[in-house]
């Protein structure tokens, strides 16, 4: 996965879903970046080809936690958050959000 500091900061509002509370600062941004990479590479994470806002993406989903990291097919980080039950069902059945 390829991240940029700008995109990590932009999506930091979801860092709490990954156990990083509080407001953005450089150290927390770096921590969030590491957690996102760890999630994508975890053995419990399943890559699912799908869509996000009608664009092709890969959902890196841990179905046991509902945590999902979205990347473009070329690996660029898009966003990440904890799915609700409807989102989890949609991605696991047809890959779309």
VEXDREN-281268 format. One record per residue (C-alpha): y, x, z. Coordinates in Angstrom, 1 decimal, m for minus. Layout:
N
<atom <Y,X,Z>>;
...
***
This chain:
97
<atom <0.0,0.0,0.0>>;
<atom <3.5,1.2,m0.8>>;
<atom <6.3,0.2,1.5>>;
<atom <10.0,0.9,1.5>>;
<atom <12.2,1.1,4.6>>;
<atom <14.4,m1.7,3.1>>;
<atom <11.5,m4.1,2.6>>;
<atom <10.0,m3.3,6.0>>;
<atom <13.4,m4.0,7.6>>;
<atom <13.9,m7.2,5.5>>;
<atom <10.5,m8.6,6.7>>;
<atom <10.7,m7.4,10.3>>;
<atom <11.3,m11.0,11.4>>;
<atom <7.5,m11.3,11.2>>;
<atom <6.8,m8.2,13.2>>;
<atom <6.2,m10.3,16.3>>;
<atom <3.1,m11.8,14.6>>;
<atom <1.7,m8.2,14.6>>;
<atom <2.6,m7.5,18.2>>;
<atom <6.0,m5.8,17.8>>;
<atom <8.5,m7.9,19.7>>;
<atom <12.3,m7.6,19.7>>;
<atom <14.9,m6.6,17.2>>;
<atom <14.7,m4.1,14.4>>;
<atom <15.5,m0.4,15.0>>;
<atom <14.2,2.7,13.2>>;
<atom <11.4,3.3,15.7>>;
<atom <10.2,m0.3,15.6>>;
<atom <10.5,m0.3,11.8>>;
<atom <8.2,2.8,11.6>>;
<atom <5.8,1.1,14.1>>;
<atom <5.7,m2.0,12.0>>;
<atom <5.1,0.0,8.8>>;
<atom <2.1,1.7,10.5>>;
<atom <0.7,m1.6,11.8>>;
<atom <1.0,m3.1,8.3>>;
<atom <m0.9,m0.1,6.8>>;
<atom <m3.5,m0.3,9.5>>;
<atom <m4.0,m4.0,8.8>>;
<atom <m4.5,m3.5,5.1>>;
<atom <m7.0,m0.7,5.7>>;
<atom <m8.9,m2.4,8.6>>;
<atom <m12.6,m3.3,8.0>>;
<atom <m11.9,m6.9,9.1>>;
<atom <m9.3,m7.4,6.4>>;
<atom <m10.4,m8.9,3.1>>;
<atom <m8.3,m8.5,m0.1>>;
<atom <m8.0,m11.8,m2.0>>;
<atom <m6.4,m12.0,m5.4>>;
<atom <m4.0,m14.9,m5.4>>;
<atom <m0.4,m16.0,m5.8>>;
<atom <2.8,m16.1,m3.7>>;
<atom <5.7,m18.2,m5.1>>;
<atom <3.7,m18.4,m8.4>>;
<atom <3.6,m14.6,m8.8>>;
<atom <0.3,m12.7,m8.8>>;
<atom <m0.4,m10.9,m5.5>>;
<atom <m3.1,m9.6,m3.3>>;
<atom <m3.5,m11.2,0.1>>;
<atom <m4.9,m8.8,2.7>>;
<atom <m6.2,m11.4,5.1>>;
<atom <m8.0,m11.1,8.5>>;
<atom <m9.5,m14.6,8.8>>;
<atom <m10.3,m14.0,12.5>>;
<atom <m6.6,m13.5,13.4>>;
<atom <m4.9,m15.3,10.5>>;
<atom <m2.7,m12.2,9.9>>;
<atom <m1.9,m11.6,6.2>>;
<atom <m0.1,m8.8,4.3>>;
<atom <1.0,m9.6,0.8>>;
<atom <1.2,m6.9,m1.8>>;
<atom <1.9,m7.0,m5.5>>;
<atom <m1.1,m6.0,m7.7>>;
<atom <0.3,m2.5,m8.0>>;
<atom <0.3,m2.2,m4.2>>;
<atom <3.9,m2.7,m3.4>>;
<atom <4.5,m4.5,0.0>>;
<atom <6.0,m8.0,m0.4>>;
<atom <5.7,m9.6,3.1>>;
<atom <3.4,m10.3,6.0>>;
<atom <3.0,m13.0,8.7>>;
<atom <0.4,m15.0,10.6>>;
<atom <m0.9,m18.0,8.6>>;
<atom <m1.0,m21.5,9.9>>;
<atom <m4.2,m23.5,9.3>>;
<atom <m3.0,m24.9,6.0>>;
<atom <m2.0,m21.5,4.6>>;
<atom <m5.3,m20.0,5.7>>;
<atom <m7.2,m22.8,4.0>>;
<atom <m5.2,m22.5,0.8>>;
<atom <m5.6,m18.8,0.4>>;
<atom <m9.3,m18.8,1.3>>;
<atom <m10.1,m21.6,m1.1>>;
<atom <m7.9,m20.8,m4.1>>;
<atom <m5.8,m17.8,m3.3>>;
<atom <m2.4,m19.6,m3.7>>;
<atom <0.6,m20.0,m1.5>>;
***
